[in-house]
């Protein structure tokens, strides 16, 4: 008799809590549909309290977010913990890659591994990297073999904004147990005269970053082109990097109805991970990534909007691991491991958004087909060679409703996924926000999420979990914005190297504060505490961030700008890794707009990294760079 698949068996076992929550969601959707049919249509508008609460701390265009429910809605109506980082903020921090941006966000714990463009491992409120969905223009960049996103190789030149959802988003996106990082790229400029920018920066150890972009509109056709080259010799042995990026977006406007957009992106990287004495090895890898996305946004009526997306990606990964020769059994340069991966995905999405009265209902369908072909070779030990060929098909059906009634917002949502690898997945969520006063907002959120297993056979397990969050956002104290979130993330089916499956629990809270600018000067601060517990072994979880602190002093008068920022992580690392985590890393970013004309401007910028030569890393083999400097020139027209 065949042995039952334990993962599908676990997936189909439904507990009483799950049944009660599912019944609640179905009841809410029934009431939503009934009230939608009986409520007179009124144009949706933000309430005065929505604006009063946040307008002193966000630009007007940043008060709407779309990632959590896949349709735009006010940030104050979003129950999830969401952070928005804009192109202007990215420019002010002189960032090179998405990893540099994420490193500044409270609630994100990131391990930068050397020079700009190096590898980076990150977590959202303790959730593992392979549990987090990273997208560009709605196209996932996580690989299929390990479900791993290379955020250190995503440049920032073409980014308009980044929306970071720090909670499970499986009810909207499927495999997003740990949250979502959604990169929204720049749109073509609607004005006819072309505009653009060019920048160059240079720093120590051959670090340099060259970028350019051009945008405009001809008739109904808008265009945006960008290109970048970033490289460095590295700040420790074998840590050189080079990243290249080409991006194109074309938009055809359909007057008074919508638009069609075509996005094309090609990136390639050559990365030295460094000499790793702990494993007696030296790691180098090359990657190339291409994607194409064709999107349609079309208003069928004043109330009903159609969005569709067709996408395809190609990902190639080559890794070379050689012996360092510390062990006299092997000579330096002897081949230890070779990995060659070729991945292809195709898919699409179709969704409708219906706005009537207090309701914004979004529903649709996703389809993805993925294929990975990988060779794992051990030249000195050929008996351990491995061939991995795997595919996965996934159909996803999602539905959510944002019910915004005066000061109260309720967002029930669910998604049902059918996969060829691990059966079906049901992902419900329920979010509530309440404007307690015109200056205080309460949030609560509960969700079930899952993460597709890596297609590598040794990690064949569907990881899943429940999250509960509660938070407060207030400006009751004059001149001060405060946001606090408590979270509890319980996950199961976490695979280990020994082949067992574990249950883990992470509880904690995060606090963010910011002052109103006074004389163009303001302060920022953030603190995150995470307590991780292995509930299978009844032990604490090691090698994860326990305390994270961010501090900042900022100035910007539109001619001169500056930011002094400090970042600290207590890694709670195992002694074997020889962590250094008792000091802040302080960085200084400066800018001066040396020329401001009617149609052009030029800015000189400068960054001092790790001003006080501090040590901050979870493993000695990935030690952070010492103090180093870079500067450059940015021209816009």
C-alpha positions as CSV (number, residue, x, y, z in Angstrom):
1,X,0.0,0.0,0.0
2,X,1.4,3.4,-0.9
3,X,2.5,5.6,2.0
4,X,0.2,8.7,2.4
5,X,1.9,12.0,1.7
6,X,2.3,13.5,5.1
7,X,2.3,17.1,3.8
8,X,-1.0,16.8,2.0
9,X,-2.5,14.9,5.0
10,X,-1.4,17.8,7.3
11,X,-2.8,20.3,4.8
12,X,-6.3,18.8,4.7
13,X,-6.6,18.4,8.5
14,X,-8.9,21.3,9.5
15,X,-9.1,22.3,13.1
16,X,-12.0,23.9,14.9
17,X,-10.3,27.3,14.9
18,X,-9.9,27.2,11.2
19,X,-13.6,26.2,10.7
20,X,-14.8,29.0,12.9
21,X,-12.6,31.6,11.1
22,X,-13.7,30.3,7.7
23,X,-17.3,30.6,8.7
24,X,-16.8,34.1,9.9
25,X,-15.2,35.1,6.6
26,X,-18.0,33.6,4.6
27,X,-20.6,35.4,6.8
28,X,-18.8,38.7,6.3
29,X,-18.7,38.2,2.5
30,X,-22.4,37.4,2.5
31,X,-23.2,40.6,4.5
32,X,-20.8,42.5,2.2
33,X,-22.7,41.3,-0.9
34,X,-26.1,42.1,0.6
35,X,-25.1,45.6,1.6
36,X,-23.4,46.2,-1.7
37,X,-26.7,45.5,-3.5
38,X,-28.7,47.7,-1.1
39,X,-26.3,50.6,-0.5
40,X,-26.7,53.6,-2.8
41,X,-23.6,54.4,-4.8
42,X,-21.5,57.2,-3.5
43,X,-18.0,58.3,-4.7
44,X,-15.4,56.9,-2.4
45,X,-13.4,59.6,-0.7
46,X,-10.9,59.7,2.1
47,X,-12.3,61.0,5.4
48,X,-10.9,64.1,7.0
49,X,-9.5,61.9,9.8
50,X,-7.6,59.8,7.3
51,X,-5.7,62.8,6.1
52,X,-5.3,64.6,9.4
53,X,-3.7,61.5,11.0
54,X,-1.0,61.0,8.4
55,X,-0.6,64.1,6.2
56,X,2.1,65.7,8.4
57,X,4.3,62.6,8.0
58,X,3.6,61.4,4.4
59,X,3.5,63.0,1.1
60,X,-0.1,63.0,-0.4
61,X,0.9,60.5,-3.1
62,X,2.2,58.1,-0.5
63,X,-1.1,57.9,1.4
64,X,-2.5,55.1,-0.9
65,X,-1.1,51.6,-1.0
66,X,-2.0,48.7,-3.3
67,X,0.0,45.7,-2.3
68,X,-2.0,44.3,0.6
69,X,-5.3,43.9,-1.3
70,X,-4.0,44.3,-4.9
71,X,-6.1,47.5,-5.3
72,X,-5.4,51.0,-4.2
73,X,-6.7,52.1,-0.8
74,X,-5.7,54.7,1.8
75,X,-2.9,53.7,4.1
76,X,-5.1,54.5,7.1
77,X,-7.6,51.9,5.9
78,X,-4.9,49.1,5.8
79,X,-4.9,46.7,8.7
80,X,-1.5,45.3,7.9
81,X,1.8,46.7,9.1
82,X,3.0,48.5,5.9
83,X,6.0,50.7,5.3
84,X,6.4,52.8,2.1
85,X,9.8,54.0,0.8
86,X,9.7,56.5,-2.0
87,X,12.1,57.4,-4.8
88,X,12.9,60.7,-3.1
89,X,13.8,58.8,0.2
90,X,15.9,56.3,-1.8
91,X,17.8,59.1,-3.5
92,X,18.4,60.9,-0.1
93,X,20.0,57.8,1.3
94,X,22.3,57.4,-1.7
95,X,21.4,53.7,-1.9
96,X,22.8,51.3,-4.5
97,X,20.4,48.3,-4.3
98,X,17.1,47.2,-2.8
99,X,19.1,45.7,0.1
100,X,20.4,49.1,1.1
101,X,16.8,50.4,1.2
102,X,15.5,47.5,3.2
103,X,18.3,47.9,5.7
104,X,16.8,51.3,6.8
105,X,13.2,49.9,7.4
106,X,12.2,49.1,11.0
107,X,11.0,45.5,11.2
108,X,13.4,44.4,8.6
109,X,16.5,42.5,9.8
110,X,19.1,42.4,7.1
111,X,22.6,40.8,6.9
112,X,24.6,42.7,4.3
113,X,27.6,40.6,3.2
114,X,30.2,43.1,2.0
115,X,30.5,45.6,-0.8
116,X,27.5,47.2,-2.5
117,X,25.8,44.6,-4.7
118,X,26.9,41.7,-2.5
119,X,24.6,38.9,-1.3
120,X,22.1,39.8,1.4
121,X,19.9,37.7,3.7
122,X,16.9,39.5,5.3
123,X,13.8,38.8,7.5
124,X,10.5,40.6,8.2
125,X,9.7,40.4,11.9
126,X,11.8,37.3,12.0
127,X,10.2,35.5,9.1
128,X,12.8,33.7,6.9
129,X,14.0,35.1,3.6
130,X,12.5,32.2,1.6
131,X,9.1,33.0,3.2
132,X,9.1,36.6,1.8
133,X,7.7,37.3,-1.7
134,X,9.7,40.0,-3.6
135,X,8.1,41.4,-6.7
136,X,9.0,43.9,-9.4
137,X,6.0,45.2,-11.4
138,X,4.0,42.3,-9.9
139,X,6.5,39.7,-11.2
140,X,8.1,37.5,-8.5
141,X,11.9,37.5,-8.4
142,X,12.2,34.6,-5.9
143,X,13.9,31.6,-7.6
144,X,12.2,28.3,-7.8
145,X,14.9,26.0,-6.5
146,X,15.3,27.7,-3.1
147,X,12.4,30.3,-3.1
148,X,15.2,32.9,-2.5
149,X,15.2,36.6,-3.7
150,X,18.5,38.3,-4.5
151,X,17.7,41.7,-3.2
152,X,21.3,42.7,-3.2
153,X,21.3,42.6,-7.0
154,X,18.2,44.7,-7.6
155,X,19.2,48.3,-8.5
156,X,17.3,51.3,-7.3
157,X,17.5,53.6,-10.4
158,X,14.1,52.7,-11.8
159,X,12.2,52.4,-8.5
160,X,9.3,54.8,-7.9
161,X,8.4,53.3,-4.5
162,X,8.7,50.2,-2.4
163,X,5.7,48.8,-0.4
164,X,6.7,46.5,2.4
165,X,3.9,44.4,4.0
166,X,5.3,43.0,7.3
167,X,2.7,40.2,7.7
168,X,1.5,37.2,5.7
169,X,-0.1,38.2,2.4
170,X,-1.1,34.8,1.2
171,X,-4.8,35.8,1.0
172,X,-3.8,38.1,-1.9
173,X,-0.6,36.7,-3.3
174,X,-0.4,33.0,-2.4
175,X,3.1,32.0,-1.3
176,X,3.9,34.9,1.0
177,X,4.0,33.5,4.5
178,X,6.5,36.1,5.7
179,X,5.2,39.1,3.9
180,X,5.7,41.0,0.6
181,X,8.3,43.4,-0.7
182,X,6.7,45.0,-3.8
183,X,8.9,47.2,-6.0
184,X,6.8,49.6,-8.1
185,X,8.8,51.1,-11.0
186,X,8.7,54.5,-12.5
187,X,6.1,55.4,-15.0
188,X,6.9,57.3,-18.3
189,X,6.7,61.1,-17.9
190,X,3.5,62.3,-19.4
191,X,4.9,65.6,-20.7
192,X,6.0,65.6,-24.3
193,X,9.6,67.0,-23.9
194,X,11.9,64.2,-22.9
195,X,13.5,64.4,-19.5
196,X,16.0,62.2,-17.7
197,X,18.9,62.0,-15.3
198,X,22.5,60.8,-15.2
199,X,24.6,60.1,-12.1
200,X,28.0,58.8,-11.2
201,X,29.5,58.0,-7.9
202,X,32.9,56.7,-6.9
203,X,34.5,55.5,-3.7
204,X,37.2,53.4,-2.0
205,X,38.3,50.0,-3.3
206,X,37.2,50.7,-6.8
207,X,33.5,51.2,-5.8
208,X,31.5,53.0,-8.5
209,X,28.0,53.3,-9.7
210,X,26.9,54.8,-13.0
211,X,23.3,55.3,-14.0
212,X,21.1,57.0,-16.6
213,X,17.5,57.3,-17.5
214,X,15.3,58.9,-20.2
215,X,11.6,59.3,-20.3
216,X,8.8,61.2,-22.2
217,X,5.7,60.8,-24.2
218,X,5.0,60.9,-28.0
219,X,1.3,61.1,-28.7
220,X,-0.3,58.3,-26.7
221,X,3.0,56.4,-26.3
222,X,5.0,57.0,-23.1
223,X,8.5,55.6,-22.7
224,X,11.0,55.1,-19.9
225,X,14.5,53.7,-20.3
226,X,17.2,53.2,-17.7
227,X,20.5,51.5,-17.4
228,X,23.1,51.1,-14.6
229,X,26.5,49.6,-13.9
230,X,27.7,49.1,-10.3
231,X,31.0,47.5,-9.3
232,X,33.4,47.2,-6.4
233,X,36.7,45.4,-5.7
234,X,35.2,44.5,-2.3
235,X,36.2,45.1,1.3
236,X,37.6,41.7,2.2
237,X,39.2,38.8,0.2
238,X,37.3,37.6,-2.8
239,X,34.4,40.1,-2.3
240,X,34.4,41.9,-5.7
241,X,31.0,42.6,-7.3
242,X,29.6,43.8,-10.6
243,X,25.9,44.4,-11.4
244,X,24.4,45.5,-14.7
245,X,20.8,46.5,-15.3
246,X,18.7,47.5,-18.4
247,X,15.1,48.4,-18.0
248,X,12.4,49.6,-20.4
249,X,8.8,50.5,-19.9
250,X,6.4,51.5,-22.7
251,X,2.9,52.7,-22.0
252,X,0.1,53.3,-24.4
253,X,-2.7,55.5,-23.0
254,X,-6.3,54.7,-23.8
255,X,-8.0,58.1,-23.3
256,X,-10.4,58.2,-20.3
257,X,-10.2,54.4,-19.9
258,X,-6.7,53.2,-18.9
259,X,-3.5,52.1,-20.5
260,X,-1.4,49.1,-21.7
261,X,2.2,48.8,-20.3
262,X,5.1,46.6,-21.4
263,X,8.0,46.3,-19.0
264,X,11.3,44.6,-19.9
265,X,14.2,44.1,-17.5
266,X,17.6,42.3,-17.8
267,X,20.0,42.1,-14.9
268,X,23.3,40.2,-14.6
269,X,25.7,39.9,-11.6
270,X,29.1,38.6,-10.8
271,X,29.5,38.2,-7.0
272,X,32.3,37.1,-4.8
273,X,30.9,36.0,-1.5
274,X,34.3,36.0,0.2
275,X,36.8,33.5,1.6
276,X,35.0,31.5,4.3
277,X,37.5,30.1,6.7
278,X,34.8,28.3,8.7
279,X,34.0,26.0,5.7
280,X,37.5,26.1,4.1
281,X,36.0,27.4,0.9
282,X,35.7,30.4,-1.4
283,X,32.4,31.1,-3.1
284,X,31.7,32.9,-6.3
285,X,28.5,33.1,-8.4
286,X,27.1,34.5,-11.5
287,X,23.4,35.3,-12.2
288,X,21.3,36.6,-15.0
289,X,17.7,37.5,-14.8
290,X,15.2,38.6,-17.5
291,X,11.5,39.3,-17.3
292,X,8.8,40.7,-19.5
293,X,5.4,41.8,-18.3
294,X,2.5,43.0,-20.4
295,X,-0.2,44.7,-18.3
296,X,-3.6,46.2,-19.0
297,X,-5.5,48.6,-16.7
298,X,-8.9,49.4,-18.1
299,X,-12.0,51.1,-16.6
300,X,-15.0,49.1,-17.8
301,X,-17.4,51.5,-16.0
302,X,-17.1,54.2,-13.4
303,X,-17.3,51.4,-10.7
304,X,-15.6,48.5,-12.4
305,X,-11.9,48.2,-13.3
306,X,-10.2,45.4,-15.1
307,X,-6.5,44.6,-14.6
308,X,-4.6,41.9,-16.4
309,X,-1.0,40.8,-16.5
310,X,1.0,38.4,-18.7
311,X,4.5,37.6,-17.6
312,X,7.6,35.4,-18.4
313,X,10.9,35.2,-16.6
314,X,14.3,33.5,-17.3
315,X,16.8,33.0,-14.5
316,X,20.3,31.5,-14.7
317,X,22.5,30.8,-11.7
318,X,26.1,29.5,-11.7
319,X,28.0,28.9,-8.4
320,X,31.6,27.9,-8.0
321,X,32.9,26.8,-4.6
322,X,36.6,26.1,-4.2
323,X,38.8,24.9,-1.4
324,X,40.9,27.5,0.4
325,X,43.5,24.9,1.4
326,X,43.3,25.4,5.1
327,X,42.8,21.6,5.4
328,X,46.1,20.2,4.1
329,X,44.2,17.3,2.5
330,X,43.2,19.7,-0.3
331,X,45.1,22.4,-2.2
332,X,43.9,26.0,-2.7
333,X,41.7,26.2,-5.7
334,X,40.6,22.6,-5.8
335,X,37.0,22.4,-6.9
336,X,34.6,21.6,-4.1
337,X,31.1,22.3,-5.7
338,X,29.6,23.5,-8.9
339,X,25.9,24.4,-9.3
340,X,24.3,25.3,-12.6
341,X,20.6,26.3,-12.6
342,X,18.3,27.2,-15.5
343,X,14.8,28.3,-14.6
344,X,11.8,29.5,-16.6
345,X,8.4,30.7,-15.5
346,X,5.3,31.9,-17.4
347,X,2.0,33.0,-16.1
348,X,-0.7,35.6,-15.9
349,X,-3.3,37.3,-13.7
350,X,-6.8,38.6,-14.3
351,X,-8.6,40.7,-11.7
352,X,-11.7,42.9,-11.3
353,X,-12.1,45.7,-8.8
354,X,-15.6,47.0,-8.0
355,X,-16.2,50.1,-6.0
356,X,-19.7,50.8,-4.8
357,X,-20.8,52.7,-1.7
358,X,-18.6,51.7,1.2
359,X,-17.2,48.7,-0.6
360,X,-14.1,48.0,-2.7
361,X,-14.2,44.4,-3.8
362,X,-11.2,42.9,-5.6
363,X,-11.2,39.4,-7.0
364,X,-9.4,37.4,-9.6
365,X,-7.3,34.5,-10.8
366,X,-3.5,33.8,-11.1
367,X,-1.7,31.1,-13.0
368,X,2.0,30.3,-12.9
369,X,4.0,27.5,-14.5
370,X,7.6,27.1,-13.3
371,X,10.4,24.8,-14.3
372,X,13.9,24.4,-12.8
373,X,16.8,22.4,-14.2
374,X,19.8,22.1,-11.9
375,X,23.1,20.2,-11.8
376,X,24.9,20.0,-8.5
377,X,28.4,18.7,-9.2
378,X,31.3,17.7,-6.8
379,X,34.3,17.2,-9.1
380,X,36.4,15.5,-6.4
381,X,33.4,13.4,-5.2
382,X,31.4,12.5,-8.3
383,X,29.3,9.9,-6.4
384,X,27.5,12.8,-4.7
385,X,26.5,14.6,-7.9
386,X,22.8,15.4,-8.2
387,X,20.4,16.2,-11.0
388,X,17.3,18.2,-10.1
389,X,14.5,18.7,-12.6
390,X,11.2,19.9,-11.2
391,X,8.1,21.8,-12.3
392,X,5.2,23.4,-10.5
393,X,1.9,24.6,-11.8
394,X,-0.3,26.8,-9.6
395,X,-3.8,28.2,-10.0
396,X,-4.9,30.8,-7.5
397,X,-8.3,32.3,-6.9
398,X,-8.6,35.4,-4.6
399,X,-11.3,37.7,-3.3
400,X,-11.3,40.5,-0.8
401,X,-13.5,43.4,0.2
402,X,-12.5,46.7,1.9
403,X,-15.6,47.9,3.8
404,X,-14.9,51.5,4.7
405,X,-17.7,52.9,6.9
406,X,-17.0,56.2,8.5
407,X,-14.2,55.6,11.1
408,X,-14.3,51.7,10.8
409,X,-12.8,49.6,8.1
410,X,-13.2,45.8,7.8
411,X,-11.2,43.8,5.2
412,X,-12.2,40.1,4.9
413,X,-10.1,38.2,2.3
414,X,-9.4,34.6,1.2
415,X,-7.4,32.8,-1.5
416,X,-7.5,29.2,-2.7
417,X,-4.4,27.8,-4.5
418,X,-4.1,24.6,-6.4
419,X,-0.6,23.4,-7.0
420,X,0.9,20.4,-8.8
421,X,3.5,19.9,-6.1
422,X,1.8,20.2,-2.7
423,X,-2.0,20.1,-3.3
424,X,-4.3,22.9,-2.3
425,X,-3.9,25.8,0.1
426,X,-6.7,27.9,1.7
427,X,-5.5,31.3,3.0
428,X,-8.0,33.5,4.8
429,X,-7.4,36.8,6.5
430,X,-9.3,39.5,8.4
431,X,-8.2,43.0,9.0
432,X,-9.9,45.8,11.0
433,X,-8.9,49.5,11.4
434,X,-10.7,52.0,13.6
435,X,-10.0,55.8,13.7
436,X,-10.5,56.1,17.4
437,X,-10.1,59.9,17.2
438,X,-9.0,62.2,14.4
439,X,-5.4,61.5,15.5
440,X,-5.4,57.9,16.7
441,X,-5.8,54.8,14.5
442,X,-6.1,51.2,15.8
443,X,-5.2,48.2,13.7
444,X,-5.8,44.4,14.1
445,X,-5.1,41.6,11.6
446,X,-5.2,37.8,11.6
447,X,-4.1,35.7,8.7
448,X,-3.2,32.2,7.6
449,X,-0.2,32.0,5.3
450,X,1.9,29.5,3.5
451,X,5.1,29.3,1.6
452,X,5.6,27.0,-1.4
453,X,8.4,24.5,-0.8
454,X,11.7,24.8,-2.5
455,X,11.8,22.6,-5.6
456,X,15.0,21.0,-4.3
457,X,13.7,17.5,-3.2
458,X,15.3,17.6,0.3
459,X,13.2,20.6,1.2
460,X,9.9,19.2,0.0
461,X,7.6,20.6,2.7
462,X,4.7,23.1,2.6
463,X,5.5,25.6,5.4
464,X,2.5,27.3,6.8
465,X,1.4,29.4,9.8
466,X,-0.9,31.8,11.5
467,X,-0.2,35.4,12.4
468,X,-2.0,37.8,14.7
469,X,-1.1,41.5,14.8
470,X,-2.4,44.5,16.7
471,X,-1.2,48.1,16.4
472,X,-1.7,51.7,17.1
473,X,-0.8,54.8,15.1
474,X,-1.2,58.2,16.7
475,X,-0.3,61.9,16.6
476,X,-1.9,62.8,19.9
477,X,1.4,64.1,21.2
478,X,2.0,67.4,19.4
479,X,4.8,67.2,16.9
480,X,5.3,63.5,17.2
481,X,4.1,60.5,15.1
482,X,4.2,57.1,16.8
483,X,3.4,53.7,15.4
484,X,3.5,50.5,17.4
485,X,2.7,46.9,16.3
486,X,2.6,43.7,18.4
487,X,2.9,40.4,16.4
488,X,2.7,36.7,17.0
489,X,3.8,34.4,14.2
490,X,3.4,30.7,14.6
491,X,4.8,28.5,11.8
492,X,5.0,24.8,11.2
493,X,6.5,22.3,8.8
494,X,9.9,24.1,8.9
495,X,12.4,21.6,7.3
496,X,15.8,21.0,8.9
497,X,19.1,19.6,7.5
498,X,18.4,16.4,9.4
499,X,15.1,15.9,7.5
500,X,12.7,16.6,10.4
501,X,10.0,19.2,10.4
502,X,9.8,21.8,13.2
503,X,7.3,24.2,14.7
504,X,8.5,27.8,15.5
505,X,6.9,30.7,17.3
506,X,8.1,34.3,17.0
507,X,6.5,37.0,19.2
508,X,7.5,40.7,19.5
509,X,6.7,44.3,18.8
510,X,8.0,47.2,16.8
511,X,7.9,50.9,17.5
512,X,8.5,53.7,15.0
513,X,8.6,57.4,15.8
514,X,9.1,60.6,13.8
515,X,9.0,64.3,14.7
516,X,7.4,67.1,12.7
517,X,10.2,69.1,10.8
518,X,11.3,72.2,12.7
519,X,13.6,74.5,10.8
520,X,13.9,71.7,8.2
521,X,15.2,69.2,10.8
522,X,13.5,66.1,12.2
523,X,14.3,63.0,14.1
524,X,13.4,59.3,13.5
525,X,13.7,56.2,15.6
526,X,12.7,52.6,15.5
527,X,13.0,49.6,17.8
528,X,12.0,45.9,17.2
529,X,12.1,43.1,19.7
530,X,11.7,39.4,18.6
531,X,11.6,36.4,20.8
532,X,12.0,33.2,18.8
533,X,11.1,29.7,20.2
534,X,11.5,26.3,18.6
535,X,8.3,24.6,19.9
536,X,9.5,21.2,18.7
537,X,12.7,21.2,20.8
538,X,11.5,23.7,23.4
539,X,14.5,25.9,22.9
540,X,15.2,29.4,21.8
541,X,16.0,30.1,18.1
542,X,19.6,31.1,17.6
543,X,21.2,33.1,14.8
544,X,18.3,35.5,14.3
545,X,18.0,39.2,15.2
546,X,16.6,39.7,18.7
547,X,16.9,43.5,19.1
548,X,17.0,46.0,16.2
549,X,17.4,49.8,16.7
550,X,17.4,52.6,14.1
551,X,18.1,56.2,14.9
552,X,18.2,59.2,12.6
553,X,18.8,63.0,12.5
554,X,17.7,64.5,9.2
555,X,17.9,67.9,7.5
556,X,16.5,69.1,4.1
557,X,15.9,72.7,3.0
558,X,15.7,71.6,-0.7
559,X,19.2,72.9,-1.3
560,X,21.2,71.2,1.3
561,X,20.3,67.9,2.8
562,X,21.9,65.6,5.3
563,X,21.1,62.5,7.4
564,X,23.1,60.9,10.2
565,X,21.7,57.4,10.8
566,X,22.6,54.6,13.2
567,X,21.7,51.0,12.9
568,X,22.1,48.2,15.5
569,X,21.2,44.5,15.5
570,X,21.7,42.1,18.4
571,X,22.0,38.8,16.4
572,X,21.7,36.2,19.2
573,X,24.2,34.2,17.3
574,X,25.7,30.8,18.1
575,X,29.3,31.1,19.5
576,X,30.7,29.2,16.6
577,X,30.0,32.1,14.3
578,X,32.0,34.7,16.4
579,X,29.4,37.4,16.0
580,X,30.2,41.1,16.7
581,X,26.9,42.9,17.6
582,X,27.7,45.3,20.4
583,X,28.0,48.5,18.3
584,X,25.9,50.8,16.1
585,X,26.9,51.4,12.5
586,X,26.7,55.1,11.8
587,X,26.4,56.5,8.3
588,X,26.4,60.1,7.0
589,X,24.6,61.1,3.8
590,X,25.0,64.6,2.5
591,X,23.7,66.4,-0.6
592,X,24.0,69.9,-2.1
593,X,22.0,71.1,-5.1
594,X,24.8,73.2,-6.7
595,X,22.7,74.3,-9.6
596,X,18.9,74.7,-9.9
597,X,17.6,76.0,-13.2
598,X,14.2,76.1,-14.8
599,X,14.6,72.8,-16.6
600,X,17.7,71.3,-15.0
601,X,19.4,70.8,-11.7
602,X,22.7,69.3,-10.5
603,X,23.4,67.8,-7.0
604,X,26.7,66.8,-5.4
605,X,26.3,64.0,-2.9
606,X,28.5,62.2,-0.4
607,X,28.3,59.2,1.9
608,X,30.5,58.2,4.8
609,X,29.9,54.6,5.7
610,X,30.5,53.1,9.2
611,X,32.0,56.4,10.5
612,X,33.3,55.0,13.8
613,X,34.8,51.7,12.3
614,X,32.3,49.6,14.3
615,X,31.9,45.8,14.0
616,X,28.4,44.6,13.3
617,X,27.8,41.1,11.9
618,X,26.3,37.7,12.8
619,X,29.2,35.6,11.4
620,X,32.9,36.5,11.2
621,X,33.1,35.2,7.7
622,X,30.7,37.9,6.6
623,X,32.3,40.8,8.5
624,X,31.1,44.2,7.6
625,X,33.4,46.8,5.8
626,X,35.4,49.2,7.9
627,X,34.9,53.0,7.4
628,X,34.8,54.0,3.8
629,X,33.7,57.0,1.7
630,X,32.1,57.7,-1.6
631,X,30.7,60.7,-3.5
632,X,29.2,61.6,-6.8
633,X,27.3,63.9,-9.0
634,X,23.6,63.6,-10.1
635,X,22.2,65.7,-13.0
636,X,18.5,65.9,-13.9
637,X,16.8,67.7,-16.8
